Each structure stands twice: as structure tokens, then as C-alpha cells.
Amino acid sequence: AAFDDVRADKYYAEAIAWAAENEITTGYAGKNKFGPDDNCTREQIVTFLWRYAGKPEADNEADFTDTISGKYYMDAVSWAAANNITTGLNDGTGRFGVGQTCTRGMAVTFLYRNENLK
């Protein structure tokens, strides 16, 4: 990968290069960095899935109380909501969880629900 912070000898280097080649990740905008040791947010994981799925369009924009129209993640979150990959946080607030760390449990749930689309 052409990211400044991804060393070629690391176990994830080939996977990051593949994800960049296939436009699943673009790294951090304007920084030429991927952040291989950073935690992922819920919107980042859903965006990876959406890009992997070919950036399908959703009929409507998601109606979560904490998402912002026009942000990089909005098409991905809208697609994920329309396909029941996400229903938002399970706390009764109507939030998606923008900025919240995506736990391993959340990530595999997104993957599982995405797999069930096929």
C-alpha cells in the first residue's frame, strides 16, 4: 500500500494494499496514512462493508439522530440500515453510534447480517 504508516514487513500490509487497490479504504483523507493500529469506529466498519459490496445505493437516507447528511459515511450507513445490517445502537436513543468504537461483537454482527444479503 502507498500509505506512509504501513510497513511492508507487517502481517497486515498485503491486506491493506488489497483494500486500497479495491477502493475499500482510502486511508485518512489528505494524510496518506491508514492507521493500522487505530481502533475502528462503527461508521468506518460499515463503510468498508459498503465499499466491498460495490457501493450500492440506498433508496432513502438513514434517519439516525447522530448521523450528518453529506458526511463520508452517510451512503454506507443508509445502505446498511436499509438492508438491516445495522439498526443503530440498542439503547433506545435512535443513534447509529457515530464515533463509537466498533467492538468485535458489533463487527461480526455487521458481517453476519451482510452475508445474509447474498
All heavy atoms as an XYZ file, in Angstrom:
919
protein
N       0.857     -1.191      0.000
C       0.000      0.000      0.000
C       0.886      1.232      0.000
O       2.007      1.206      0.509
C      -0.920     -0.007      1.217
N       0.371      2.282     -0.511
C       1.127      3.523     -0.590
C       0.897      4.395      0.641
O       1.026      5.601      0.579
C       0.731      4.278     -1.856
N       0.558      3.792      1.767
C       0.367      4.557      2.989
C       1.695      4.659      3.729
O       2.410      3.672      3.883
C      -0.687      3.895      3.891
C      -2.061      3.843      3.282
C      -2.653      2.632      2.979
C      -2.766      5.004      3.022
C      -3.917      2.569      2.427
C      -4.030      4.959      2.464
C      -4.612      3.736      2.162
N       2.007      5.838      4.204
C       3.288      6.086      4.870
C       3.461      5.288      6.164
O       4.586      5.053      6.586
C       3.441      7.579      5.191
C       3.501      8.443      3.944
O       3.867      7.924      2.864
O       3.175      9.650      4.047
N       2.374      4.903      6.800
C       2.469      4.235      8.101
C       2.269      2.719      8.036
O       2.072      2.069      9.055
C       1.489      4.853      9.101
C       0.036      4.761      8.654
O      -0.229      4.424      7.477
O      -0.848      5.025      9.486
N       2.342      2.147      6.832
C       2.189      0.695      6.677
C       3.518      0.118      6.203
O       3.926      0.327      5.059
C       1.055      0.351      5.679
C       0.954     -1.156      5.493
C      -0.267      0.932      6.154
N       4.172     -0.594      7.115
C       5.444     -1.221      6.773
C       5.196     -2.507      5.999
O       4.311     -3.292      6.345
C       6.234     -1.521      8.043
C       6.733     -0.274      8.728
C       7.591     -0.545      9.947
N       8.164     -1.881      9.995
C       8.509     -2.484     11.120
N       8.336     -1.898     12.277
N       9.035     -3.702     11.096
N       5.980     -2.727      4.966
C       5.807     -3.896      4.090
C       6.016     -5.221      4.806
O       5.479     -6.240      4.373
C       6.763     -3.789      2.903
N       6.744     -5.231      5.917
C       7.020     -6.484      6.616
C       5.961     -6.852      7.657
O       6.088     -7.869      8.331
C       8.404     -6.437      7.274
C       8.519     -5.380      8.358
O       7.706     -4.431      8.389
O       9.447     -5.489      9.186
N       4.913     -6.082      7.768
C       3.855     -6.356      8.748
C       2.836     -7.333      8.168
O       2.585     -7.359      6.959
C       3.140     -5.066      9.161
C       3.995     -4.153      9.999
C       4.279     -4.797     11.330
C       4.852     -3.832     12.321
N       4.979     -4.406     13.651
N       2.217     -8.126      9.032
C       1.254     -9.150      8.602
C       0.059     -8.560      7.856
O      -0.540     -9.218      7.023
C       0.758     -9.970      9.804
C      -0.190     -9.228     10.716
C      -1.566     -9.289     10.511
C       0.287     -8.455     11.755
C      -2.432     -8.597     11.333
C      -0.582     -7.768     12.578
C      -1.940     -7.840     12.370
O      -2.796     -7.154     13.181
N      -0.289     -7.326      8.121
C      -1.466     -6.710      7.514
C      -1.162     -5.940      6.232
O      -2.069     -5.442      5.575
C      -2.169     -5.787      8.507
C      -1.232     -4.826      9.224
C      -0.586     -3.793      8.558
C      -1.001     -4.963     10.578
C       0.264     -2.924      9.213
C      -0.160     -4.103     11.262
C       0.476     -3.076     10.567
O       1.314     -2.225     11.220
N       0.100     -5.813      5.857
C       0.480     -4.974      4.711
C      -0.205     -5.408      3.415
O      -0.721     -4.572      2.669
C       1.997     -4.973      4.536
N      -0.225     -6.712      3.150
C      -0.852     -7.201      1.915
C      -2.362     -6.950      1.918
O      -2.938     -6.564      0.900
C      -0.568     -8.693      1.740
C      -0.983     -9.233      0.399
C      -0.573    -10.692      0.208
O       0.395    -11.153      0.832
O      -1.249    -11.351     -0.595
N      -2.998     -7.143      3.060
C      -4.440     -6.918      3.161
C      -4.782     -5.440      2.973
O      -5.754     -5.097      2.288
C      -4.959     -7.410      4.512
N      -3.987     -4.564      3.546
C      -4.229     -3.122      3.391
C      -4.008     -2.714      1.940
O      -4.780     -1.922      1.381
C      -3.353     -2.309      4.364
C      -3.814     -2.579      5.801
C      -3.421     -0.816      4.043
C      -2.886     -2.017      6.872
N      -2.971     -3.257      1.308
C      -2.727     -2.960     -0.108
C      -3.911     -3.406     -0.956
O      -4.366     -2.680     -1.852
C      -1.440     -3.633     -0.570
N      -4.436     -4.601     -0.678
C      -5.603     -5.118     -1.402
C      -6.805     -4.198     -1.200
O      -7.510     -3.856     -2.153
C      -5.924     -6.529     -0.932
C      -7.256     -7.020     -1.382
C      -7.561     -7.589     -2.590
C      -8.480     -6.969     -0.655
N      -8.899     -7.893     -2.649
C      -9.481     -7.520     -1.464
C      -8.820     -6.496      0.622
C     -10.807     -7.608     -1.054
C     -10.141     -6.591      1.034
C     -11.115     -7.144      0.193
N      -7.042     -3.802      0.041
C      -8.186     -2.938      0.343
C      -8.047     -1.587     -0.349
O      -9.037     -1.031     -0.852
C      -8.343     -2.767      1.850
N      -6.854     -1.051     -0.408
C      -6.627      0.222     -1.100
C      -6.812      0.065     -2.605
O      -7.471      0.888     -3.247
C      -5.238      0.757     -0.784
N      -6.256     -1.006     -3.176
C      -6.399     -1.280     -4.617
C      -7.853     -1.404     -5.027
O      -8.242     -1.006     -6.120
C      -5.702     -2.598     -4.959
C      -4.362     -2.458     -5.578
C      -3.759     -3.831     -5.846
O      -4.431     -4.697     -6.447
O      -2.599     -4.020     -5.439
N      -8.651     -2.005     -4.155
C     -10.065     -2.240     -4.443
C     -10.980     -1.142     -3.912
O     -12.198     -1.315     -3.872
C     -10.474     -3.612     -3.884
C      -9.861     -4.720     -4.695
O     -10.314     -5.018     -5.791
N      -8.780     -5.306     -4.191
N     -10.375     -0.025     -3.503
C     -11.099      1.163     -3.034
C     -12.018      0.875     -1.851
O     -13.047      1.518     -1.675
C     -11.842      1.828     -4.188
C     -10.909      2.288     -5.286
C     -11.619      2.913     -6.463
O     -12.863      2.953     -6.497
O     -10.904      3.372     -7.371
N     -11.630     -0.095     -1.040
C     -12.356     -0.379      0.191
C     -11.895      0.575      1.280
O     -12.665      0.959      2.148
C     -12.166     -1.857      0.596
C     -12.834     -2.741     -0.463
C     -12.718     -2.136      1.988
C     -12.452     -4.196     -0.388
N     -10.640      0.983      1.202
C     -10.120      2.005      2.098
C      -9.390      3.057      1.286
O      -8.790      2.754      0.255
C      -9.181      1.436      3.172
O      -8.843      2.484      4.093
C      -7.916      0.849      2.598
N      -9.473      4.270      1.759
C      -8.714      5.375      1.184
C      -7.771      5.958      2.229
O      -7.105      6.950      1.974
C      -9.654      6.481      0.665
O     -10.482      6.938      1.745
C     -10.530      5.973     -0.468
N      -7.747      5.329      3.410
C      -6.928      5.851      4.493
C      -7.545      7.116      5.055
O      -8.720      7.409      4.830
N      -6.759      7.837      5.803
C      -7.225      9.110      6.363
C      -7.089     10.187      5.299
O      -6.012     10.383      4.738
C      -6.432      9.483      7.608
C      -6.731      8.600      8.801
C      -5.770      7.758      9.336
C      -7.989      8.610      9.391
C      -6.058      6.954     10.430
C      -8.286      7.808     10.483
C      -7.309      6.988     10.996
O      -7.602      6.197     12.075
N      -8.157     10.874      5.033
C      -8.211     11.870      3.959
C      -7.070     12.887      4.060
O      -6.880     13.517      5.097
C      -9.558     12.586      3.979
N      -6.326     13.007      2.963
C      -5.279     14.004      2.854
C      -4.031     13.748      3.673
O      -3.147     14.583      3.725
N      -3.935     12.588      4.315
C      -2.791     12.331      5.191
C      -1.890     11.199      4.708
O      -0.831     10.995      5.261
C      -3.280     12.016      6.604
C      -3.999     13.187      7.240
C      -4.405     12.864      8.651
C      -5.145     14.052      9.236
N      -5.530     13.818     10.613
N      -2.303     10.446      3.712
C      -1.555      9.290      3.214
C      -1.205      8.315      4.335
O      -0.125      7.756      4.384
C      -0.297      9.716      2.456
C       0.168      8.606      1.531
O      -0.642      7.936      0.909
N       1.473      8.401      1.452
N      -2.141      8.161      5.260
C      -1.962      7.244      6.383
C      -3.185      6.348      6.499
O      -4.303      6.771      6.227
C      -1.759      8.013      7.679
C      -0.527      8.907      7.659
C       0.018      9.136      9.022
C       1.219     10.028      9.017
N       2.419      9.431      8.531
N      -2.942      5.102      6.924
C      -4.022      4.152      7.146
C      -4.387      4.029      8.622
O      -5.540      3.855      8.969
C      -3.642      2.769      6.591
C      -4.697      1.736      6.851
C      -5.852      1.707      6.090
C      -4.548      0.812      7.870
C      -6.847      0.771      6.339
C      -5.531     -0.141      8.124
C      -6.686     -0.154      7.357
N      -3.404      4.105      9.491
C      -3.664      3.941     10.918
C      -3.844      2.483     11.301
O      -4.857      2.126     11.906
N      -2.889      1.597     10.964
C      -3.083      0.163     11.175
C      -3.293     -0.241     12.637
O      -3.865     -1.292     12.901
C      -1.801     -0.463     10.616
C      -0.795      0.632     10.640
C      -1.569      1.896     10.415
N      -2.860      0.574     13.574
C      -3.029      0.245     14.984
C      -4.176      1.014     15.642
O      -4.410      0.876     16.840
C      -1.726      0.492     15.749
C      -0.609     -0.412     15.253
O      -0.873     -1.614     15.035
O       0.524      0.077     15.064
N      -4.882      1.812     14.871
C      -6.011      2.583     15.402
C      -7.239      1.692     15.554
O      -7.416      0.740     14.793
C      -6.382      3.737     14.462
C      -5.291      4.779     14.340
O      -4.298      4.708     15.111
O      -5.414      5.658     13.473
N      -8.079      2.026     16.513
C      -9.378      1.370     16.615
C     -10.265      1.873     15.490
O     -10.095      2.994     15.007
C     -10.048      1.702     17.952
C      -9.347      1.052     19.116
O      -8.833     -0.051     19.011
N      -9.309      1.738     20.239
N     -11.228      1.060     15.079
C     -12.197      1.467     14.058
C     -13.470      1.961     14.733
O     -13.851      1.482     15.797
C     -12.542      0.293     13.142
S     -11.281     -0.064     11.920
N     -14.117      2.881     14.060
C     -15.428      3.336     14.505
C     -16.498      2.534     13.768
O     -16.220      1.885     12.756
C     -15.640      4.830     14.210
O     -15.589      5.028     12.789
C     -14.600      5.691     14.916
N     -17.697      2.609     14.267
C     -18.813      1.909     13.626
C     -18.986      2.374     12.182
O     -19.187      1.566     11.283
C     -20.098      2.140     14.428
C     -20.106      1.416     15.756
C     -21.286      1.811     16.626
N     -22.575      1.702     15.984
C     -23.313      0.586     15.918
N     -22.880     -0.534     16.450
N     -24.501      0.602     15.317
N     -18.883      3.672     11.940
C     -19.072      4.166     10.571
C     -17.940      3.735      9.649
O     -18.149      3.521      8.453
C     -19.279      5.688     10.541
C     -18.134      6.532     11.002
C     -18.123      6.828     12.494
O     -18.760      6.100     13.287
O     -17.457      7.805     12.873
N     -16.726      3.573     10.163
C     -15.627      3.092      9.332
C     -15.853      1.639      8.907
O     -15.661      1.308      7.732
C     -14.296      3.219     10.079
C     -13.829      4.648     10.234
C     -12.655      4.777     11.178
O     -12.468      3.969     12.088
N     -11.857      5.818     10.979
N     -16.271      0.798      9.831
C     -16.513     -0.614      9.501
C     -17.651     -0.743      8.494
O     -17.550     -1.482      7.507
C     -16.813     -1.436     10.769
C     -15.578     -1.502     11.675
C     -17.305     -2.837     10.417
C     -14.395     -2.251     11.087
N     -18.732     -0.024      8.711
C     -19.862     -0.085      7.776
C     -19.436      0.445      6.408
O     -19.844     -0.093      5.373
C     -21.089      0.661      8.344
C     -22.149      0.885      7.290
C     -21.679     -0.113      9.519
N     -18.584      1.453      6.380
C     -18.103      1.988      5.104
C     -17.235      0.967      4.383
O     -17.348      0.803      3.161
C     -17.357      3.312      5.315
O     -18.266      4.265      5.903
C     -16.838      3.883      4.000
N     -16.383      0.237      5.111
C     -15.600     -0.841      4.486
C     -16.535     -1.870      3.847
O     -16.331     -2.290      2.704
C     -14.721     -1.562      5.507
C     -13.524     -0.794      6.012
C     -12.940     -1.166      7.213
C     -12.970      0.264      5.319
C     -11.825     -0.493      7.699
C     -11.855      0.946      5.792
C     -11.277      0.561      6.996
N     -17.556     -2.280      4.575
C     -18.512     -3.274      4.052
C     -19.232     -2.754      2.815
O     -19.408     -3.477      1.828
C     -19.538     -3.642      5.117
C     -19.082     -4.554      6.232
C     -20.168     -4.666      7.290
C     -18.738     -5.926      5.684
N     -19.676     -1.521      2.857
C     -20.410     -0.905      1.749
C     -19.539     -0.828      0.503
O     -19.974     -1.166     -0.597
C     -20.888      0.479      2.188
C     -21.515      1.317      1.136
C     -22.733      1.133      0.548
C     -20.965      2.511      0.566
N     -22.973      2.142     -0.366
C     -21.905      2.995     -0.360
C     -19.776      3.211      0.761
C     -21.685      4.158     -1.101
C     -19.567      4.370      0.029
C     -20.516      4.819     -0.893
N     -18.305     -0.411      0.678
C     -17.391     -0.344     -0.461
C     -17.100     -1.735     -1.004
O     -17.027     -1.933     -2.214
C     -16.095      0.371     -0.060
C     -16.294      1.855      0.183
C     -15.028      2.488      0.692
N     -15.173      3.923      0.906
C     -14.342      4.646      1.650
N     -13.291      4.067      2.231
N     -14.546      5.932      1.804
N     -16.924     -2.707     -0.109
C     -16.695     -4.088     -0.528
C     -17.884     -4.614     -1.325
O     -17.723     -5.378     -2.279
C     -16.428     -4.966      0.700
C     -16.131     -6.405      0.359
C     -14.924     -6.768     -0.234
C     -17.054     -7.405      0.625
C     -14.648     -8.085     -0.548
C     -16.784     -8.733      0.316
C     -15.577     -9.062     -0.274
O     -15.305    -10.362     -0.592
N     -19.090     -4.189     -0.973
C     -20.315     -4.612     -1.663
C     -20.502     -3.884     -2.998
O     -21.455     -4.165     -3.724
C     -21.530     -4.380     -0.766
N     -19.609     -2.948     -3.324
C     -19.703     -2.242     -4.599
C     -20.414     -0.909     -4.519
O     -20.857     -0.381     -5.532
N     -20.539     -0.350     -3.342
C     -21.182      0.944     -3.110
C     -22.624      0.995     -3.601
O     -23.029      1.911     -4.314
C     -20.380      2.079     -3.753
C     -18.970      2.218     -3.242
C     -18.270      3.371     -3.940
C     -16.830      3.477     -3.503
N     -16.142      4.583     -4.193
N     -23.427      0.023     -3.201
C     -24.830      0.047     -3.642
C     -25.579      1.242     -3.050
O     -25.272      1.694     -1.947
C     -25.402     -1.275     -3.113
C     -24.490     -1.676     -2.009
C     -23.148     -1.113     -2.322
N     -26.530      1.726     -3.807
C     -27.315      2.875     -3.347
C     -28.469      2.428     -2.464
O     -29.059      1.384     -2.680
C     -27.867      3.645     -4.540
C     -26.795      4.366     -5.316
C     -27.374      5.257     -6.395
O     -28.489      5.785     -6.216
O     -26.697      5.413     -7.413
N     -28.779      3.256     -1.498
C     -29.962      3.042     -0.657
C     -31.065      3.949     -1.189
O     -30.795      5.015     -1.743
C     -29.653      3.385      0.787
N     -32.301      3.515     -1.049
C     -33.427      4.319     -1.519
C     -33.617      5.593     -0.705
O     -34.025      6.615     -1.235
C     -34.721      3.499     -1.488
C     -34.699      2.380     -2.518
O     -33.982      2.501     -3.525
O     -35.412      1.382     -2.301
N     -33.319      5.515      0.591
C     -33.523      6.656      1.482
C     -32.304      6.853      2.364
O     -31.574      5.914      2.646
C     -34.739      6.411      2.394
C     -36.011      6.250      1.605
O     -36.364      7.112      0.823
N     -36.688      5.139      1.794
N     -32.142      8.074      2.835
C     -31.070      8.360      3.777
C     -31.469      7.860      5.160
O     -32.616      8.032      5.574
C     -30.788      9.864      3.808
C     -29.507     10.211      4.524
C     -29.071     11.639      4.265
O     -28.338     11.860      3.285
O     -29.476     12.521      5.040
N     -30.531      7.251      5.863
C     -30.797      6.736      7.212
C     -31.219      7.884      8.130
O     -30.750      9.012      7.995
C     -29.559      6.049      7.764
N     -32.087      7.544      9.065
C     -32.649      8.557      9.954
C     -32.202      8.322     11.396
O     -33.014      8.139     12.289
C     -34.178      8.532      9.854
C     -34.831      9.677     10.579
O     -34.185     10.730     10.727
O     -35.982      9.528     11.024
N     -30.889      8.319     11.616
C     -30.361      8.206     12.967
C     -30.141      9.612     13.516
O     -29.855     10.548     12.768
C     -29.044      7.430     12.972
C     -29.193      5.985     12.580
C     -28.705      5.522     11.373
C     -29.837      5.088     13.418
C     -28.837      4.191     11.010
C     -29.986      3.761     13.061
C     -29.491      3.308     11.850
N     -30.266      9.762     14.820
C     -30.180     11.097     15.420
C     -28.764     11.661     15.442
O     -28.598     12.866     15.642
C     -30.736     11.082     16.863
O     -29.974     10.157     17.652
C     -32.208     10.692     16.874
N     -27.746     10.826     15.219
C     -26.368     11.308     15.301
C     -25.610     11.262     13.978
O     -24.411     11.530     13.946
C     -25.603     10.534     16.369
C     -25.495      9.042     16.071
O     -26.307      8.525     15.279
O     -24.606      8.395     16.643
N     -26.273     10.931     12.885
C     -25.603     10.952     11.582
C     -25.814     12.311     10.943
O     -26.806     12.997     11.209
C     -26.130      9.842     10.658
O     -27.545      9.937     10.557
C     -25.725      8.461     11.175
N     -24.888     12.703     10.077
C     -24.938     14.019      9.441
C     -24.931     13.836      7.932
O     -24.002     13.245      7.368
C     -23.746     14.891      9.881
C     -23.778     15.095     11.404
C     -23.754     16.224      9.158
C     -22.536     15.751     11.969
N     -25.954     14.341      7.285
C     -26.064     14.267      5.833
C     -24.822     14.877      5.184
O     -24.326     15.910      5.623
C     -27.322     15.017      5.387
O     -27.540     14.837      4.021
N     -24.309     14.187      4.153
C     -23.153     14.688      3.421
C     -21.816     14.175      3.932
O     -20.801     14.365      3.270
N     -21.790     13.548      5.098
C     -20.537     13.003      5.616
C     -20.143     11.765      4.812
O     -20.988     11.102      4.211
C     -20.672     12.628      7.093
C     -20.776     13.816      8.014
C     -19.444     14.542      8.073
C     -19.431     15.546      9.196
N     -18.135     16.200      9.322
N     -18.860     11.420      4.822
C     -18.347     10.313      4.010
C     -19.077      9.000      4.263
O     -19.180      8.163      3.387
C     -16.839     10.116      4.242
C     -16.508      9.352      5.499
C     -16.391      7.964      5.483
C     -16.339     10.004      6.716
C     -16.109      7.250      6.640
C     -16.053      9.308      7.867
C     -15.951      7.931      7.827
O     -15.676      7.232      8.971
N     -19.584      8.810      5.443
C     -20.196      7.545      5.837
C     -21.690      7.450      5.537
O     -22.270      6.391      5.664
C     -19.986      7.297      7.338
C     -20.559      8.406      8.210
C     -21.926      8.486      8.459
C     -19.738      9.358      8.785
C     -22.457      9.497      9.235
C     -20.259     10.368      9.572
C     -21.615     10.432      9.798
O     -22.141     11.435     10.575
N     -22.319      8.556      5.135
C     -23.780      8.589      5.073
C     -24.368      7.588      4.084
O     -25.358      6.921      4.404
C     -24.264     10.002      4.756
C     -25.676     10.260      5.187
S     -25.882     10.110      6.971
C     -27.484      9.369      7.025
N     -23.797      7.458      2.900
C     -24.315      6.480      1.936
C     -24.175      5.062      2.478
O     -25.073      4.233      2.328
C     -23.585      6.587      0.594
C     -23.958      7.837     -0.186
O     -25.038      8.403      0.062
O     -23.153      8.246     -1.040
N     -23.042      4.792      3.137
C     -22.800      3.461      3.690
C     -23.769      3.141      4.819
O     -24.354      2.052      4.866
C     -21.360      3.361      4.193
N     -23.963      4.075      5.727
C     -24.883      3.858      6.848
C     -26.311      3.712      6.335
O     -27.066      2.859      6.808
C     -24.767      4.988      7.893
C     -25.861      4.898      8.942
C     -23.390      4.956      8.559
N     -26.677      4.507      5.350
C     -28.024      4.409      4.777
C     -28.252      3.053      4.135
O     -29.303      2.431      4.327
C     -28.243      5.529      3.751
O     -28.176      6.784      4.382
N     -27.273      2.571      3.386
C     -27.351      1.233      2.778
C     -27.452      0.162      3.849
O     -28.273     -0.746      3.765
C     -26.125      1.006      1.885
C     -25.895     -0.418      1.515
C     -26.543     -1.140      0.558
C     -24.954     -1.311      2.110
N     -26.057     -2.428      0.520
C     -25.086     -2.555      1.469
C     -24.008     -1.182      3.126
C     -24.309     -3.663      1.804
C     -23.232     -2.274      3.459
C     -23.389     -3.499      2.801
N     -26.609      0.267      4.872
C     -26.605     -0.733      5.943
C     -27.935     -0.737      6.695
O     -28.461     -1.805      7.026
C     -25.445     -0.479      6.903
N     -28.499      0.424      6.934
C     -29.791      0.497      7.625
C     -30.904     -0.070      6.748
O     -31.757     -0.817      7.224
C     -30.098      1.934      8.019
N     -30.877      0.259      5.463
C     -31.913     -0.214      4.546
C     -31.897     -1.736      4.410
O     -32.933     -2.349      4.130
C     -31.734      0.426      3.172
N     -30.738     -2.339      4.634
C     -30.592     -3.786      4.486
C     -30.496     -4.518      5.827
O     -30.094     -5.674      5.884
C     -29.370     -4.095      3.619
C     -29.624     -3.735      2.181
O     -30.344     -4.448      1.479
N     -29.077     -2.621      1.735
N     -30.858     -3.824      6.898
C     -30.847     -4.389      8.261
C     -29.488     -4.918      8.690
O     -29.412     -5.816      9.519
C     -31.926     -5.461      8.416
C     -33.309     -4.868      8.309
O     -33.580     -3.827      8.906
N     -34.167     -5.494      7.544
N     -28.428     -4.371      8.111
C     -27.085     -4.695      8.577
C     -26.846     -3.975      9.901
O     -26.162     -4.462     10.774
C     -26.038     -4.322      7.513
C     -26.222     -5.229      6.294
C     -24.618     -4.405      8.058
C     -25.460     -4.795      5.071
N     -27.462     -2.815     10.020
C     -27.452     -2.090     11.286
C     -28.857     -1.595     11.594
O     -29.606     -1.245     10.683
C     -26.471     -0.907     11.290
O     -26.446     -0.334     12.608
C     -26.856      0.173     10.290
N     -29.157     -1.603     12.865
C     -30.404     -0.999     13.340
C     -30.071      0.123     14.311
O     -30.949      0.628     15.001
C     -31.291     -2.051     14.034
O     -30.559     -2.659     15.092
C     -31.744     -3.112     13.042
N     -28.792      0.489     14.365
C     -28.342      1.507     15.302
C     -28.006      0.886     16.642
O     -27.980     -0.332     16.803
N     -27.744      1.750     17.592
C     -27.424      1.269     18.939
C     -28.678      0.733     19.604
O     -29.773      1.241     19.389
C     -26.839      2.413     19.776
C     -25.518      3.000     19.275
C     -25.104      4.172     20.164
C     -24.430      1.942     19.241
N     -28.492     -0.252     20.420
C     -29.611     -0.886     21.111
C     -29.831     -0.219     22.471
O     -29.850     -0.878     23.499
C     -29.318     -2.384     21.267
C     -30.535     -3.148     21.741
O     -31.648     -2.684     21.614
N     -30.298     -4.318     22.307
N     -29.965      1.121     22.450
C     -30.118      1.844     23.715
C     -31.332      2.769     23.734
O     -31.492      3.580     24.641
C     -28.851      2.627     24.045
C     -28.534      3.722     23.027
O     -29.298      3.901     22.054
O     -27.508      4.412     23.214
N     -32.180      2.662     22.703
C     -33.405      3.450     22.665
C     -33.235      4.911     22.298
O     -34.193      5.676     22.367
N     -32.050      5.314     21.873
C     -31.799      6.726     21.561
C     -31.970      7.063     20.085
O     -31.953      8.233     19.723
C     -30.374      7.132     21.973
O     -29.437      6.365     21.203
C     -30.144      6.935     23.459
N     -32.075      6.057     19.231
C     -32.170      6.309     17.795
C     -30.841      6.679     17.164
O     -30.813      7.174     16.044
N     -29.750      6.431     17.868
C     -28.423      6.766     17.352
C     -27.810      5.582     16.603
O     -28.060      4.436     16.941
C     -27.471      7.153     18.492
C     -27.868      8.407     19.214
C     -26.906      8.752     20.357
N     -26.786      7.632     21.276
C     -25.625      7.221     21.801
N     -24.488      7.813     21.503
N     -25.595      6.199     22.643
N     -26.988      5.912     15.623
C     -26.180      4.893     14.946
C     -24.942      4.567     15.779
O     -24.511      3.431     15.852
C     -25.756      5.364     13.547
C     -24.723      4.475     12.919
C     -25.079      3.207     12.475
C     -23.413      4.873     12.809
C     -24.114      2.360     11.929
C     -22.451      4.043     12.259
C     -22.803      2.780     11.817
N     -24.370      5.574     16.398
C     -23.142      5.395     17.171
C     -21.937      5.987     16.476
O     -20.838      5.446     16.556
N     -22.121      7.105     15.794
C     -21.029      7.774     15.089
C     -19.918      8.095     16.091
O     -20.171      8.621     17.171
C     -21.515      9.070     14.395
C     -20.355      9.866     13.836
C     -22.507      8.732     13.304
N     -18.706      7.726     15.725
C     -17.549      7.982     16.559
C     -17.304      6.923     17.618
O     -16.254      6.907     18.251
N     -18.242      6.033     17.807
C     -18.102      4.981     18.815
C     -17.230      3.863     18.272
O     -17.355      3.467     17.116
C     -19.475      4.423     19.182
C     -19.418      3.363     20.250
C     -20.804      2.908     20.677
O     -21.760      3.667     20.659
N     -20.904      1.652     21.057
N     -16.359      3.338     19.104
C     -15.532      2.199     18.719
C     -16.431      1.036     18.323
O     -17.431      0.758     18.975
C     -14.614      1.783     19.882
O     -13.744      2.878     20.178
C     -13.781      0.563     19.528
N     -16.080      0.398     17.243
C     -16.812     -0.784     16.784
C     -16.187     -1.997     17.453
O     -15.063     -2.377     17.129
C     -16.736     -0.898     15.262
S     -17.823     -2.155     14.580
N     -16.910     -2.579     18.377
C     -16.385     -3.745     19.077
C     -16.308     -4.939     18.134
O     -16.933     -4.950     17.068
C     -17.278     -4.123     20.268
O     -18.556     -4.547     19.766
C     -17.443     -2.955     21.238
N     -15.601     -5.948     18.542
C     -15.512     -7.167     17.745
C     -16.897     -7.774     17.556
O     -17.236     -8.254     16.481
C     -14.556     -8.150     18.406
C     -13.111     -7.691     18.345
C     -12.192     -8.473     19.283
N     -12.236     -9.900     19.106
C     -11.408    -10.593     18.325
N     -10.485     -9.964     17.633
N     -11.500    -11.902     18.239
N     -17.713     -7.739     18.603
C     -19.081     -8.261     18.513
C     -19.913     -7.503     17.495
O     -20.670     -8.102     16.723
N     -19.795     -6.176     17.487
C     -20.515     -5.360     16.511
C     -20.039     -5.686     15.098
O     -20.845     -5.837     14.181
C     -20.303     -3.869     16.794
C     -20.948     -3.353     18.039
S     -20.410     -1.630     18.303
C     -21.176     -1.300     19.870
N     -18.717     -5.779     14.926
C     -18.149     -6.032     13.599
C     -18.624     -7.362     13.030
O     -19.036     -7.430     11.864
C     -16.620     -5.987     13.652
N     -18.598     -8.418     13.830
C     -19.032     -9.709     13.289
C     -20.540     -9.731     13.056
O     -21.013    -10.426     12.156
C     -18.591    -10.923     14.141
C     -17.087    -11.024     14.183
C     -19.178    -10.915     15.517
N     -21.293     -8.955     13.818
C     -22.734     -8.866     13.566
C     -22.990     -8.184     12.231
O     -23.826     -8.641     11.445
C     -23.451     -8.129     14.705
O     -23.239     -8.855     15.924
C     -24.943     -8.010     14.450
N     -22.265     -7.108     11.944
C     -22.381     -6.450     10.632
C     -22.025     -7.439      9.519
O     -22.724     -7.529      8.500
C     -21.464     -5.230     10.527
C     -21.837     -4.055     11.386
C     -20.863     -3.150     11.787
C     -23.141     -3.817     11.784
C     -21.175     -2.045     12.552
C     -23.472     -2.717     12.554
C     -22.475     -1.827     12.943
N     -20.931     -8.171      9.689
C     -20.509     -9.155      8.686
C     -21.570    -10.235      8.486
O     -21.894    -10.593      7.353
C     -19.187     -9.811      9.090
C     -17.947     -8.964      8.970
C     -16.783     -9.628      9.691
C     -17.607     -8.721      7.513
N     -22.097    -10.747      9.576
C     -23.114    -11.800      9.518
C     -24.366    -11.310      8.796
O     -24.893    -11.988      7.915
C     -23.455    -12.244     10.939
C     -24.602    -13.213     11.019
C     -24.433    -14.543     10.665
C     -25.859    -12.798     11.460
C     -25.489    -15.443     10.752
C     -26.915    -13.681     11.551
C     -26.720    -15.001     11.196
O     -27.768    -15.885     11.267
N     -24.821    -10.136      9.152
C     -26.025     -9.598      8.500
C     -25.761     -9.286      7.033
O     -26.639     -9.470      6.199
C     -26.496     -8.344      9.239
C     -27.059     -8.655     10.628
C     -27.410     -7.396     11.350
N     -27.980     -7.658     12.650
C     -28.094     -6.730     13.587
N     -27.709     -5.479     13.366
N     -28.626     -7.040     14.757
N     -24.557     -8.837      6.700
C     -24.181     -8.585      5.307
C     -24.166     -9.895      4.521
O     -24.649     -9.954      3.398
C     -22.811     -7.909      5.247
C     -22.400     -7.582      3.832
O     -23.056     -6.815      3.161
N     -21.308     -8.156      3.399
N     -23.651    -10.942      5.106
C     -23.595    -12.250      4.457
C     -24.999    -12.769      4.143
O     -25.232    -13.419      3.136
C     -22.839    -13.255      5.325
C     -22.672    -14.617      4.706
C     -21.862    -14.632      3.426
O     -21.051    -13.717      3.187
O     -22.043    -15.573      2.630
N     -25.943    -12.462      5.002
C     -27.319    -12.920      4.805
C     -28.031    -12.190      3.670
O     -29.121    -12.589      3.274
C     -28.124    -12.796      6.107
C     -27.756    -13.878      7.086
O     -27.314    -14.956      6.696
N     -27.903    -13.604      8.352
N     -27.415    -11.139      3.113
C     -27.981    -10.455      1.943
C     -27.822    -11.295      0.687
O     -28.532    -11.114     -0.278
C     -27.302     -9.104      1.715
C     -27.613     -8.002      2.699
C     -26.783     -6.750      2.349
C     -29.084     -7.660      2.714
N     -26.818    -12.161      0.693
C     -26.488    -12.923     -0.525
C     -27.490    -13.999     -0.808
O     -28.166    -14.530     -0.039
C     -25.091    -13.528     -0.397
C     -24.037    -12.457     -0.311
C     -22.673    -13.081     -0.147
C     -21.639    -11.982     -0.025
N     -20.336    -12.487      0.178
